[in-house]
Amino acid sequence: MIRKTSAVLLLQRTDWFESTKNEEALIELNEDADRVVLQLTSFLDILCVRSISTPQTAEAVSVELRSLDTDLIILVYQTRIDHTFLEKVLLGVGNRPLIVWCYLPWRKVPRPITYEMLVKGASFSNMAFSLAHLREMGVPHFAVFGSVDDPHVIQAIKTFSHAAQISCDIHRIKLGILTPEIARDYNLEDQTGLILGIQPIFVPFSLLSETLLKITEEQVNRYLEDLQKISVESMITVDTLRKAARIQVGLACLADTMNLDFLAIPRHDPVFRQQFGICAGLPPARFLRPEPFLIPSTDPDAIAASVILDLIGCGQPCFLMEMWFYDQAKNIVVGGSGGAQSPFGISDEELLILGDYECQRGDPDGGAQIEFITRPGRVTLLQIQKARDKFRAIGLSGVCLESVPWVEGIPHAVVRLDCNIDKLLDRISTTGGSRFWTMIYGSHLTEIRALFDLLAIEMELLSD
């Protein structure tokens, strides 16, 4: 699913240089355009570059845009603009993500400035008027200001362009939700679909049962061999371990057969346990599906946040957690979640496979649950909740701390938040929150906010 964001580059210019037959200035404008293209092609697939300086070129570009399949349109105010032709251009843009760039031909302003240089560099006032017009028209857009040589400008475009790509790709996602209900009996107005703008595929348990009948002993052996590569110590019997491994191989095969990008499964579900004799508590079968695909919860908020962070992180593994308790003096929270959590890329410590304490606490061999603590590193946490008739998100950043395992029998994390815990507690006490947080390594809040702007999801970033 990793690809470059496709984009169309529109250069809005004055026609003054053409009317005054200033060939040298026109050459310089084209050289500037080439520099822009050179910088952007490192992360964008630029489908075409078009100049707009007359009503005729604006009309032609508008018509052409309607036939192009692109993730993003970048409208560059390259010079002073005598006529914006904005409404004509927007007819071609439609509802696709739009970047509006107030371009400067230099990073450091020269002195003195000739009149020709003034015409080239005075894009700000015209763009300010256009931004006000865009706001009045309710057109979503992202504005950037500065030179192509300014790394902050390029990074801002890169961040938004990835968000734009995700906003397009998310509607193509094939998401399966494993459920004891058959699809026609399930609430098709599922909250997950409403958040992501897709229709989930509800996968009945019976399909997993059919798949498990086809799993070979060789596949189970391959799964257990792969698991041993990450130093796992099992505290359960071989028979229970193999039964749990077969479930994971079956889930991976089922996702492959249905060509699913993601498959959400129950964490600890009595109906699942009754039908299959064991809950899914081991890591996903990575030898069959190397990329993350399994979401260890059927909670709609958790599914939506996990899909979004997976796309934001380009396939980085996510970690699902409930915040169990906190230490205000140290500004840390401790949380985690059972089920089929993946330690790959998330934990550096030796792993344990214990019994299923949630469902069979009295029987040490009554199931299989992976236990690990997440590795140290900077992280982003996200949760999504439905509040009345709209969706809201909360974003946090922090650092996973190096620690010996703190909680027995379940995957967990120790996180020092960047914001004061009191601020988080005040926010939750005021508006409530979702049960789950989804965590991913790295700093992604800026990109998440850009994506949620495009998806019309209100987001609050908690920071000091």
N, C-alpha and C positions, 0 to 999 in steps of 0.2 A: 504493500500500500504506500510505500515511500516513493515519492516522485517530486519533481520540481513543480512549483506553482506556475500555472500558465497566466500570461499577462499580455495586455495590449498597452502600448505606450503612445499617448497623445501629447504632442508638443504644441501648445497654444502660443502663437507668436503675433507680433505686430506685422503689418504689411508695409510699414514705413521704410524698411531697408530695401524692399523690392521697388517701391514707388520712387525712391531716391537713387535707385540703381547702385547701391553700395555693395558691390560684389565681395569685397574683403570682409565686411561684417557678416554677410550671408555665409561665407565659408567658415567664419569663426563660430556662428550659430550651429552649423552642421558638425563642426568638430566637438563642440560642447555636447551635442546630442550623442555623438559616438562615445564620448566619455561616460555619459549616463548609461548607455546600453552596455558598455564594457563592465561597469560596476554591478549592474543589476543581473547580468546573465550568470553570475556565479551562483545565484540561488533562484533565478526566475527563468522560465521558458518563455521568452518574448516572441509572441506570434507575429507581431508586426509593429512598425513604428510609423505614425502618421502625423503630418504637420497640419495645423488649422490656423489660417490667417484671413480667410475670406468666407462670405456666406456660402459660396460654392463648395469649398473644401469641407466646411462644417457639415453641410448636407450630405456630401459623399461619405464622409466618415461615419455619420450617424446611420446611414443605410447599411454600410459595411459591418458596423458593430452588431447589428441585429442578426447577422448570419454567422457570427463567430462564437464558438464554444470556448469561453475563457473563464478562469476563476476570478480574475481581477482586472480592473482598468485603472491605469495611472494617468491622471490629467496633470501635465506639467505646465505651469505658468512660466514659460521660459524667458519672456521679455515683458516690457510694458504692453498691456493689452488695450487696444483701441475699441474693440468690440468683442464681447465674451462669447457670443453664440452658445451660451451655456444651455439654454432650454433645448436647442437643437441637438446638442451633444447628449443631453440626458435622455432624450427619446431613444437613442441607440444604447445607452448604458443599461436602461431598464432597472431591475432590482439587484444587479450584480454589485459586489463590493467595489468601492471607489476610493482611491487615494487622490487627494488634491495636494500638489507639491508647489509651494512658493519657492521657485528656483532662484538661487544666486549664482552668478557666473564666477564668483571668487569666494574664498573662505575668509580672507582678510581684505577689507575694503581699501582699494587704492586711493591715493590722493596725488594730484588732482584728478578729476574725472571729466572726460570729454562728453559732449552731448550724446555721441553715439554710445558711449559706455553707460550713460544715464538711461537711455532707452532700453539697453540690454538688461540693466540691473534693477529697474523700477517696477518689479512685478507685484510688490507687496500691496500697494493701495488698491489695485484692481482685484487682486485675489481676496482682500478683505471684504470688498463689496460682494464678490461671488459667494464667499462663505456665508454671509448674511442671507443671501438669496437661497442658498442650499438649505439653511436652517428654516427659513420661512416655508419652503416647499416640503419640508420633512424628509429630505433625502439623506439617508445614512452615508457618512463619509469619514475619512480619516485624513487630517491635515498634517503636513510636515513642512518645515521651513529650513532652508539653508542650501549649502553647496554640496555638490556630488562628492567633494573631497572631505566632507565632514563625516567621520565614522558614526556619529550619533544619528545622523539623518539616514544613512544606509541601514543601520541596525533597526531603526524604527520601521522602515519600509519592509525589512526582512521579517520582523515580528508580525506586522499586520498581514503581510502576504501569506504567511503560514496559517494565520487565523482565517483568512479568506478562503484558502484551499480547504481547510477543515469544514468550514461552513457549507461548502459545496459537497465535499465527500461524505459528510455525515448522513446525508439523505440517501446515500447509496449503500449504507451499512446493512449487512444481513445479520440480524440479531435474533438468536434463538433463546427462549426462556423455557427451561425444563419444568414441567408442571404435571401434577396428577390429573388436571382437567384436560379434556380435549378442546381444541381451539374454538369450536362453535359454542361451547358453554362458558368460555372465559370472557371477562369484560374486555371487549375490544377497544374501549376507550382507555386503555392502559396508560397510566401516568408516564411510564418510560417513553412510550411513543409520542406523547404530547410534548415532553421536554425535548426530545431529539428530533422530532419531526419525521419519524419513521414508524412503520407498522411492524412490531415484533412478530416473530413466528413462534407460536406456542407449541412446544414439543412435548407430546405426552410421554409419560414414563414407559408406556408399552414399546415405543421405538427404541429406548435404551435397552429394554429387556431383549428385544429381537437382536440388537447389535451385540449384546454380551454373549449370546449363543454362538456367535461366529468368531469370538476372540480365541486365539490359539495359546497354548502354553509357551510357545516360543516368544510371542509378543509380550506376555507377562514377564518372562525371564529378561527380555530386552529392557523393559521398563525398570525392573529392579536393578539390573546392571548399571543403567544410566543413573539411578538414584544413588548408588554406592559411590559414584564419582565425586559426590559432594559431602563425603564423610558423614553418613547417616548411621546412627546406632539404633537398632530396633529393640524395643522392650516388650514386644508382643510375639505370639507364636507365628511360625512360618505359615500355617494355614490361614490365619487372620490377615497376615501381611499380604499374601497372594490374593485373597478375596478383595482386599482394598485396592491392590494394584490393578486387578482386572476391571474394577469400576473406572479407574482413571484411563486405562487403555480404551475402554468402551466409550467414554465421553469424547475422547479425541477422535476416535473413528466415526462416531455419530456426527460430530461437527464437520469432519471432512466429507462424509457422505452427503450431508445437507448443504455443503459449501457455505458454511457459516463463518462470518468474521469473528463473532463472539457467541459464547454459549453461557448463559447465566444458570446456575444450579443452586438448589437449596443448601444452606449451611448444615443445620442439624434439624432434620424434618422427620417426624414419626412415621409419616406415610411412606417416605422414601426408604426409611429403615425397614419398615414392615415388608415392602415389596422386594428389596434387594438384600436384606439381611445385615446391612452395614451402611453407615453414612459415608459420604465422600469427604475424607479428611487428609488425603495424601496430595502432594504437589501434582500439577498437570503433567501429562505424558509428553515431555519435551522432545523425545526422539521422533514422535509422530507429528507434532505441531511446534516447531522451534519458537515461533512468535507467540507472545501472550494471547490467549483466546478465552480462557476460562475465567468467569466472574463468580466468586464464591458467595453469591447472595442473589436472591430474587427480589430484593427490596428495590422498588423503582428508582428511588433517589440514589442508591448505591450503584445501580446499573448505569444510570445516566452519567454520574461523575466518573465512573471507571472508564466508560467508553471515551469520554471527552479527554481525560488525562492520558489515555493510551494514544489517542490521535495527536495530542499536543506533544507528547514525549516520543513520537515516532516509533512506537513499539517497545518503549521501556516498560519493565514490569511495574505494576501498581500494587499497593498494599492497602487492604481494607481494614479499618479500625473503628471500634467504638472507644470513646474516651472514658475510661473506667474511673480514674481518680487523678488528683493533681496535688502538687506541692507548691503552695504559693510562695514560700520563702525562696525556693530554688527556681521558680517559674518554669516548672516542667509538668508535662502531662504524661500519663502512662495509659496505653490503650492497645487494643488488638482485636482479633476476631478469629474464631475457629473456622473449620471447613477446609476447602482445597486451596489454601494459600500457597503461592509459589515463593520459595526462598531464592530462586535463581536471580542473581544480580542484586539481591536484597539483604542476604545474610552472609557473613564471613565466618560465623561460628559453627562448631560441630552441631549437627541437628539430631534431635531425638524423635523417635516414633513411639508414642505412648498410646494407651487405651483412649476410648472416647469418653472423656469425663462428663461431657454434657448429657449424654444419653444413658451411659452405663457406668456411673461413678463407682459402683460397688464391684465391678468386674474388670480387672486390669487387662483382660484379653477380650473385652466386649466390643472392640472396634479399633480404629486406627486414626490417630490425629498427629500431624506433624507439629513439633514444637521448635521454635527458634526465636531469636531476638534480632531485630534489624540492625544493619551495619551503621556506623557513624557516617554523617554527611549532611549537606544542606538539602532540605526537603520543602515541598509545597503540599499543602493540604486543602482539599476542596470538599464542600458539601452543597447539595441542592435540596431545596424543600419547596413544597407547594404552599403558598399563603393566599388563601381565598381563591381568586381567579387568576393568579399569576405565579410565576416561579421566581424564586430568589436564590441567590448563591452567596456563600461566605467563603472567602479565601484567606488562608493563613500561610505564613512562612516560618521556618524555624530550622533547628539543627537536631538530627538524631544523635544521641549521645552514645559513646562507647560504654558498654555496661555488660556485666555478667547477666545471664537470664534472671529476670525479676519475678515473672509469673509462671507458675507450673502448668504444663499441659496444653499450651495454646500459643500461637504466634503473637508476638507483641513488640511494641516499640516504646522507647523512652525519648521524648521530644522536648527540647527547650524552645519555647516559642519566642519569636522576635517581639511580639506585642506582649504587654503585661497581661497576666492571666485574669486580673480584675476586669480588664476590658472585654475579654471573651465572656466572662461570667455575666457582666452587665448586658452584653448583647443577647446572650441566650435567655437571661431572665426577662428581657423586654419583649423579644419576638419569638422565643423558642428556637428550635433547630431540628435538624434531621437526626436520626439515630446514628448514622454512619458518616465517617469521614473517609475519603480516599486520598492516599498519600503517594507521591512520586518524588524521586530524587531530582534535584536541580531547582532552579529558580524560574518559575513559569507564570507568575501572577500577571505580568503585563500582557502576555499573549492570551491568557485565559480571559482577561477583561476585554481585550479586543474581540475575541470570539463571541463573548456574551453580548457585546454591543450589537454584533451582527445578528445574533439569535434573539435579540430583544429580551434577554434575561437580565434582570436587575442583579448587580453584584456588589457586595461590600467587602473591601479589603481591610482587615483588622491589623493595624500597625501603630506603633507609638510615634 
